[in-house]
């Protein structure tokens, strides 16, 4: 098997015995791979990190920073490393949430999303005195207004999980316990996960068209933003604005 790996990946594998176990590692090649990143590409990664790090636990922030730092070995000119790693952006958020104590839960949920595994969670909803336990099928993580949410299905606690409710949303900071099970769930290709993300915070129901009027004082703020994929904006002669969407 080692020979097959060496042939298919053109990598030299070294082995050693330590503590009664045999270890294998891929030897670092003397020449760099035929792949390179420029300074601007790494700066863009740094911008993404700086814009989202305020909502991530410290351990995950450090992991992201290390990963970006590792990419600098792909720079054609190592003298450009400091410029590539320069801090160019900042995010300011009022009332931010400290997710350090939820690092383990976030890691478990991310793994469950990737492997499509059912989780058991204990959750204390806002305004409630007693937590409740749920079996969920986690679908995706949503970042909204400086907070993290898990979009999931509420499922039965059975060997073959069945969907009880397909539009559940849990605030990560209110999770008291997360346990990943061995049970798996499936997602159909036509599953409207992205649609539920676009209607974040709204109850599901029959769609309908609405019109909203705004005064001139806030018209500029509304005009600058996208509120819906099918929105139309009409500016009136007096400076007022009509926003229409489904």
Helices and strands as residue ranges (DSSP letters): H 2-9, E 13-18, E 21-26, H 39-52, G 53-55, H 58-71, G 72-74, G 78-80, H 81-84, G 100-102, H 103-115, E 117-123, E 132-144, E 147-155, E 163-171, G 172-174, E 175-184, H 193-198, E 210-214, H 216-223, E 232-235, E 241-245
